[in-house]
């Protein structure tokens, strides 16, 4: 009994004989006898243009004419990457050395080949098509196809090949083919950066232990020089600030530090600025935020401050007493030479007396009140 096989327009038939593909059948109806050892037909779908039949890639070598008739073939060298378009849409990326067969018929498949030894940077249109996320971006990551470099505003990027800088990158998003290349990239910030040097235990010149916190603001003015000169920019800035703080504090006594903190800040800034400028870094400011004294030293200083304030209060009090005495002496001299002034003082005293009492008994009438109740000088 013959076996009837129907192949639809979205299918193809693989004629298998002795485990090898000997022919490919187009859509139609086929009859064959089920004789052991004879040919058999396997029907496969071509809706997915990529043919995934086991070991189908060997057909391109064993029967190239048949393969070319039914397939678009991607046969890439060890340095080529394949860009697969179907009906003018980018659908896949193929790594170097790949052999992939795509069915002809339902969709038009075009494979663009790029030699990564000749072209390193991915063209802008392809960068946009691959994107940063999504299916193609994941595919690129899966096969290790590209190196992505994202340079934001106020940043500068550097591309290295085999440890040698080959490009300086302005803000933007870049892709580079990694096949047959050892590529790395580094992005450096060019805006102001704040550095904190905290909890530094330092002895002053007079051997007082202090704990200090330092803040600094800097920016990388020449990224290329800084990158060429330093292995780690942030670590270098931190160490220079730390050492400058220790040198500045160790050269002054506690009294000098407390008397003029601004001078300490200027000493540190002058010390660090020149060193940083030599490697392309610009110091904007540096200053000590906190000076923390040991507990016993705080108590001693509080006692010193209290004693100083007490002495200042005593000096002020004595100056005021001296001024008051001098004023009284001047008044007495004026009164001795001016009887009218004496009489005015008597009347002022009389006014004060009358405001303090409810009733006054006097003799001699109003004249006694005015002349005898209050009297300055000899009776």
Order of alpha helices (4+ residues) and beta strands (2+ residues): beta-beta-beta-beta-beta-alpha-alpha-beta-beta-beta-beta-beta-alpha-alpha-beta-beta-beta-beta-beta-beta-beta-alpha-alpha-alpha-alpha-beta-alpha-alpha-alpha
